[in-house]
Amino acid sequence: MTVPPQLRRAFVRLRRDILFLASGVLPHLTAPPLFLWALTQVVGILDGTSDAAPLVLPVPAALLAIAGYGLTEVQRWRFRALCGVDLPRLRFTQAKRQFGYNCLVGPLLGVLEVALFTLLLTGVAAATSLMWIWTVPPPERHVYVMSAVLATVLGLLAIAAVPPLAAGLVRLENLVGRAVLGVSRAEELERRVEDLTASRADAVAAADAERRRIERDLHDGAQQRLVSLALNLGLAKATLTDLPPEAREVIDAAHREAKDAIDELSTLVRGLHPAVLDELGLDAALSGLAARAPLPVRLRVDMPADSPQRTSPAVEAVAYFVVSEALTNIAKHAREATRADVTVTRLGEILRVVIADDGVGGADPANGTGLKGLAQRVRSVDGTFRMSSPVGGPTMMSVELPCPM
C-alpha cells in the first residue's frame, strides 16, 4: 500500500510538532518551582527562619542562574534540532531575557502544551469508547451505547483538532523564542560586523601569506635560473673568443637581457614581500628601499625593530608597500623632485607613515589606479589614507595604520 505524498508529509510534520512540544513541557514547567525554591531559601536566610548560615546566601541565586542558563541551552537545542531555528547563545549578562523566557513566558507555553496533550489523550480515550463498551455486562451495556457513540464522535473531532492546534502552537513558540531569546537588529548588525571584521582579517592574512609564498618561489626558482643563465652567458662571452662577431653580439645582447631580467625580478620580489622585513623588521627594510631609490631619501623610523611591541606582520607589510609604491611614483611622476622624506612613527596604537617630496605637485588619486590601489591596501587593515598635492607642490602622503598593543 502506497501512502500519498501529502499524507506522508502531514504525518512527518505532525510527528515533528508533537516531539517539539513534548520536549518543551519539562523545561517550561521546571523554572517556576526552581525560582520559588530559591526565593524561599533567600527569604528564610534573611529573616532567620532557615538553619542555613547567611554566608550561603549566594548559593540559591547561583544555582538559579546556572539552572536558568542550562534551561536556555535546552531551549536552543529544541529549536535547532526539531525546528531548524538557530537561536544565538546568550551570555550571563543577558540574564534578564533568559529569566523572562524561563520564568514568565515558558510556564504559559508549558500550560498550553499540557492542555494540548490532555486534549490528545482525552480524544484517544473517547474515540475508543466503543471498544471499551464491550467490557460492560450485557444488561447495562445498551444504556451506555449512545453515550459511547457520542464520546467516539467527540474523540475523533478532538483528535482531528490536534494537528492544526499543534502547528499553531509551534509557530507561536517560534515567534516568542525568536523575540525573547533571539537577537535584536542592533545586536545582529553588531555580530555581523564582528564576523566581517574577522573574515577580512583572515583574508588579509591569507593574501599576505600568498605574497610571501610567491616571493619565495620567485626568489628560489625563477631568479636562480636567471642568475645561472647570466653566469653561463658571461662564461661563454669570456671563453668563446673565436666566435664570429654576429654570434658574440647575440651573446652580449642575451647577457644584458638576462641581467636586466634579474634586476626587474629582484625589484618585483622586494615589492611583494622582502625577506629582510621578516628577519630584521620595518626599519631595515625601509633603509634598503631608501638606499635603492633613484633620488635622495631622508628616512626616519621611530620604531625599534627588536621592541617587544613590534607591529603585526600584516601592518608592516602594508607600511612597506606604501613606502615602496610612493617612492616609485615619486621617481616616475613627481616632476622636478630632488628629494623625498619618509617618516615612520608609532604613537600608541597607531603607526603613522608620512612620505613627502619637493616636486611640483598636482597628483590626484582620482586620476590613476596606483594611488587608488594604495588607499585600498591601507583600508584592508582599517587604516586611513590622506594625500595633499597642491599645484606647485609639495606633495605629502599620510597613512595611519592600527597596531593594537
N, C-alpha and C positions, 0 to 999 in steps of 0.2 A: 504493500500500500504506500503510495507516494503522498507525502504531506505537501499541500500547496505552499509555494514560497512565502506568500503573505502571512499565512497562518504560522509558518515556522518562524518568521521574523517577529511576529506578535508574541509567540511563546518565549523566544530569546529575550525580547525586551522586557516581558513580564518577569522572567526569572532574574534579570539584572536589577530591575526595580525592587523586587522582593528582597534580594540579597543586600542591596544598598540600604534599604530601610531597616532590615533586621539587624544589620551590623551597627546601626546608629542608636538602637534602643538603649543598650547598656551604657555607652559613653555619654549619651544625652541625659540619662537619669542618674548618673553617678555623681556629678558635680554638686547638686544641691545638698544631699546629705553630708558629703565631704565638707562643704563650706559651713554647714550648720555645726558639724562636729568641731571644726577648727574654731568657729566663733564661740561656742560654749566653752572650749578649753581656755581661750584667751580671757573671756569674761570671768571664768572661775578662778584663774590665776590672779587677775586684777582685784577681785573682791574678796579673795582669801578663802573661798569655799572649796577650792581644789587643793589636793595634797601636793601637787607639783610645785617646785620652787619657782620663784619669779625668773630665775636665770634661764629656765627652759621656755620662756615666753616666745622667743622667735621660732621655736621648733614647729608649732602648728602652722604658723604663717609660711615657713619654709616648705613644709610638706604640702601645703595647699598650692604654693607656687609651682613646685615640681610636678605635682599631680595635674595641675592645670595645663602646664606645658606639655605633659605627656598626653593628656586628652586632646590637645590641639594637634599633636602629631598623629594621633589615631584618626582624627577627622581628615587630616591631609591625606592619609593613606586611603581612607574610604573614597574620597573624591577622585583621587588619582587612579586607583585600581579598578573601581567599579563604574565611574562616570567619565574617566579621561580628562578630568579637570585638575590642572596642576596649580594648587594654591601655594603661594610663597611661604618660606619658613619664617615665622615671626620670631622676633628677638624677645628677650625678657623685658626689654624696655617698652614693648608694646603689650604689657600685661593687661592694660585696660580693655583692649579689644578682645583678648583671649577670655578675660573674666566675663565680659558682656555676652560672648557667644556661649561659653560653657555653663554659666550660672543663670543667665536670663533667657536667651533665645533657645539654647539647646533643650532645656526642660520642656518648653512649649512644643518644640518639634517632637520630642520624645513622647509626649502625651498624644499627639496626632498619630505617631507611628503605632503606639499601643492600641489606639482606637481602631486603626486600620486592620491590625492583625486580629483584634477582637471581632470586628465585623467579618473578617475572613473565616475565622474558626466557627463563629456562630452560624454563618451561612452554610459551611460544610456540614455542621451538625444538623441544621434544619433541613438541608437538601437530602439528607439520608434518613429522614423520619420514616419513610415508607419501608425502609429496611428494618428499622428497629421496632416498628409496629407489630411485627410478627412475634416479638418476644412477649407480647401481652397475651394473657389467656383468652381463648376464643369467646367466652361470654361477654367480656368487656371490650374486645378488640373493635367491634363495629362502632362503639361510642367514640373512639379516637381516630377513626379512618379519615373523616372530613378534616379534623384538625391536622392530621399528618399530611394530607394533600395540600392544605393551605400553607403549612410550615415548609413543605418541599418547594412550593412555588416561590415563597418569600426567600428561602435559602438560595435558590437559583438566581433570583434577582440580586441578592446581596453579593453572590459570587461574581455575577456579571458586572457589578459596580466596582469591584476591587481593581481591575486593571486601569481604568481611567483615573480613579482616585489615587492609585499608587503612582501613576505617571505624573499627575498634578502635584503630588507631594514631593516627588523627586525634583521636579522643576522648581518648586518653592524652596527646597533646601539648597539647590544650586544657586539660586538668586541670593538667598540670605548668606550662604557661605562665601560667595564672591564679594558681597557687600561688606561683610564684617571681617572675615579672615583674609580677604584679598588685599590688594594694594590700591591706594588712590592714584589718580592720574599723575600727581606730582611725584609720588614715590616711584611709579612706573617709569616716568621720564628720568628720574634720578638714577635708577638702576640701569636704564638703557644707556645713559651717558657713561656710567661706570663700565659697562660691558664694551661699549665702543672705544673708550679710552684704553682699556686693557687689550682689546683686539688690535687697535692701532699700534700700541707699544710692541705687541708681538710681531706685527707686520714690519715695523721699523727695524726691530732686532733681526728678523729673518732676512730683510734686504741687506742689512749691514753684514751679516754672516755670508750672504751670497757674494757680496762685493769682495769680501776677504778671500773667498774660495776662488773667484775669478782672478784676483791679483796673484794668488799662489800658483794657479795653473799657468798663467801667462809668464810669471817670473821663472818657474821651474821647467816650463815646457817650451813655448814658442820663443821666448827670449834667449834661452840657452841654445836652441837650434840656430837662431840668427847669429849668435856670437861664434858658434862653431863654423858657420858658413863664412863669416867675415874673416876668421883666422885662416881657413883653408884658402880663401881667395887672396889674402895677404901673402901666404906662403907661396902660392902659385905665382903671384906677381914678382916675388923676390927670387924665386929659384928658376922659373922658366924664362931665362933671358934670351933664348934663341927663337922665341915665337915671332911670327910676323907682326908688324905694327898694328894691323887691324885687330888681331887677337888680343894684343896687350891692351888696346883701347877698350875692348869689350870687358876684359878682366878688371881694368881700372874702374869702369863705369859700374860694374856689378859690385865691386868692393865698396864704392861710395854709396851705392843704394843700400847695401846691407848695413853699413854704419848709420846711415840716416834712419833706416827702419828700426835699428836698435835704439837710437835716441828717441824716436817717436813712441816706441813701445815702452821705454823706460818712463817717459812722461805720462803715458796713459796709465801705467801701473801705479805710479806715485799718486796720480789723481784719483784712482779708485780707492785705494787704502794702503798707504805706505807701511812697510813693516816697522819702521822706526817709531811710528805713532803708538804701536802696541808695546814696543820694547822700552822706549825712553820717554814717551809722553808727548804732549802737545807742544811744549816749548822747543824740544829738539826737532820735531817735525816741521814746525814753522820756521825755525832757523835755517833748515835746509831749503825751504821754499824761498826765503829771502835771499839766500846766497845764490840761487839759480835764476833769480828774476833778472830780466834784461835792463832794469833801471834800478838805481839805488833805493833800497828799502830800509827804513828805520823801524826796527821791531822792538816792542817792549811787552813782555809777558810777565804779569804779576800773579803767577800761579805755579808753585813748586811742583814739579812732576812727581817727586817722591813723597808728597804730602799724603797723610792718611785720608785726607778729604778729596782725593783725586776724583774728578768728574767721571761719569759713566762713559764707556767706550762709544756709545751711540752719539752722545753730545760732543765728544772730542772729534769724532769723525765728521759731524756736521760743521763744527768750527773750522776744521782743516779744509773741508771742501769749500766753504765760503771764502776763506782767505786765498786758496788756490785759484778759484774762479775769478775772484776780484782782481788779483794781480795779473792774471791772463787778460782780462778785459781792459785793465789799465794799459798794458803793453800794446794791445791791438787797437783800442778805440780812443784812449784818452790823448787827444791831440795836445802837443806841446807840454806834456807832463814830463818833468825832470826828476821827480822823486815820489815815493809813496810812504805813508806812515801806517803802521799796523800796531794797534794797541789791544792787548787781551788782558782783561782783569776779571777777577772773581770777587763779587760783592755779595757775601752771604750765600744765598741760594740762586744767584744769577751769575751767569758767565757772559760778560759783555765783550763783544768784538767790534772794533771800530777800524775801518780802512778809509784812508783819505789820500787824495792826490792833488797836485797843483796844476792840473790841466785846465782846459777852457770850459769844462762842464757841459751841460746840455744833455746829459744822459737821462733817458725816460724809460722806466720799467715797462710802460705800456707799448713801447715800440719794438720790443725784442723778446725772444724767448729765453735768452740767457739769464736776465735778471728775474724773470718770472720763475724760472727753474730754481734760482737761489731762494726766492721767497717761499716757494712750495717746500723746498727741502728744510728750511727753517721752521715752517709751520708744522712739519711732520713730527716735531718733538715739542710742540706747544710753544715755540719761540716767536719772537716779534722781529719784523724786518722793516727798517726805515732807511730812506735814501734821500739825500739832498744834493741836487746838482744844478744850481742856477747857471744860466748862460754867463760865461765869463769865469766860472769856477769860484771856489774849488768844489770838488765832489767829495761827499762823505757818505759812507755806508755804515749803518749802525745795526748790530744784531744782538739780541738778548736771548740767551738760551737758559731754560730752567735746569738747575742741577741740585736736587734736594740733598740735604745733609745725610 
